[in-house]
Amino acid sequence: MDGKGKVIRYNLAYINHDVFQGDNGRVIGYDNAHGVHHRHYKGKAETVEFLSFEDIEERFEADWTVFRRKGKK
């Protein structure tokens, strides 16, 4: 966070080597490494629009919920 409490760098990840061995076990993730906001899913990355950190948290939670409900396929 910066001095005003604003998130400036983040990395949210669900890691499970039993589900996915690539990408250091990262099954689902969101981060802004290298100055780009992006989403990871089983080794594939795509750029995402950044509205707020809270929005990113909600997207991560939604992805995790869908993944869990589908039986981790």
C-alpha positions in Angstrom: 0.0 0.0 0.0 1.0 3.5 -0.5 1.0 6.1 2.3 -2.7 6.8 1.7 -3.7 3.1 2.1 -4.2 2.5 -1.7 -3.1 -0.9 -2.9 -0.3 -0.5 -5.5 0.9 -4.1 -5.9 -1.1 -7.3 -5.5 -0.9 -11.0 -6.1 -3.8 -13.3 -5.3 -3.4 -17.0 -6.0 -4.9 -20.4 -5.4 -2.0 -22.8 -5.5 -2.5 -26.6 -5.6 0.2 -28.8 -7.2 -2.2 -31.8 -7.1 -4.6 -29.9 -9.5 -2.1 -28.2 -11.7 1.7 -28.8 -11.8 2.6 -25.9 -14.2 3.1 -22.3 -13.3 4.4 -23.3 -9.8 1.1 -24.9 -9.0 -0.9 -21.7 -9.5 -4.4 -22.8 -10.5 -6.1 -19.4 -10.4 -4.5 -16.0 -9.8 -4.7 -12.3 -10.3 -1.7 -9.9 -10.1 -0.2 -6.7 -11.5 3.3 -7.9 -12.0 5.3 -6.1 -14.7 2.9 -3.2 -14.6 0.0 -5.2 -16.2 -3.1 -6.4 -14.5 -3.8 -10.0 -15.5 -5.6 -13.2 -14.6 -4.0 -16.7 -14.6 -5.9 -19.9 -15.0 -3.9 -23.2 -15.2 -0.9 -21.7 -17.0 -2.8 -19.3 -19.3 -2.7 -15.5 -18.6 -4.9 -12.8 -19.9 -5.0 -9.1 -19.4 -7.9 -7.8 -17.3 -9.3 -4.3 -16.8 -8.5 -2.9 -13.5 -11.3 -1.0 -11.8 -10.2 -1.4 -8.1 -8.4 -3.8 -5.9 -11.8 -4.7 -4.4 -13.1 -5.6 -7.8 -10.1 -7.8 -8.4 -10.7 -9.5 -5.0 -14.4 -10.2 -6.0 -13.3 -11.6 -9.4 -10.8 -13.9 -7.7 -13.4 -15.1 -5.2 -15.9 -15.7 -8.0 -13.4 -17.7 -10.0 -12.5 -19.8 -6.9 -16.2 -20.4 -6.1 -16.9 -21.6 -9.7 -13.7 -23.8 -9.7 -14.6 -25.4 -6.4 -18.2 -26.1 -7.4 -17.2 -27.7 -10.7 -15.1 -30.3 -8.7 -11.7 -28.8 -9.5 -11.7 -29.9 -13.1 
